[in-house]
Each structure stands twice: as C-alpha cells, then as structure tokens.
Amino acid sequence: YQSDNDLKLFVVGAPETIIERSHLVLSQEGFKPIAVVKDKLQQKMNTFASDAMRVIALAYKGMPKGREEVVVEDVQELVFVGLVAMYDPPREEVKEAVRQCREAGIR
C-alpha cells in the first residue's frame, strides 16, 4: 500500500474520530475497506465500554518526504490498525465526592 520510502504519520485518538477518518483497515489478509468492519468495531467498542474500559484507536498513513509539519487536513484517509482498551477504574476519592453531593441534595 505505501512505499518503503514514505514517511509514516501515526495517529492515536478517539475511536469514533479515527474510524471516521479512515478508509482502509489493516488485517491479516491485507487491506480492507473500513465499511466492511465498521459495525464489528462498534460492537467491540460497546463491549469494552460496558466493561468500564477506556478505548483509543490507532491508525497511520504514508506522507511524502520533505514535509516539515503535519496539518489537520493530513489526518484523513488513514489506515485503521486497531483498538486499545485500558481498565480505568474510578479513583478512591470519587466515593466521598458522590456522598457529599448526595448530602447536599444533588442527584
């Protein structure tokens, strides 16, 4: 897909944004259009979210040599690589903050 001489732009971010800006998915079989796996990705993100996990997405694209800066317009037509899910439990002090809010009449 990309020549070995190209620079690579690696992107990490919110899955919805990365998926929206991707046109291909890197898979074991090669490259596929993102539309083929979009529903499956959404199901996986929902599963992670229901397990209290924070999810980020990874993607890349080839960039021409000699570019000094990356601009927002460059973050399009990405190759989606995958999702990363991390357990993100509430901090201990949240219990006390919630208790104080309830005592103050906040619901």
Secondary structure, 3 states (H helix, E strand, C coil): CCCCCCEEEEEEECHHHHHHCEEEEEECCEEEEHHHCHHHHHHHHHHHHHCCEEEEEEEEEEECCCCCCCCHHHCCCEEEEEEEEEECCCCCHHHHHHHHHHHCCCC
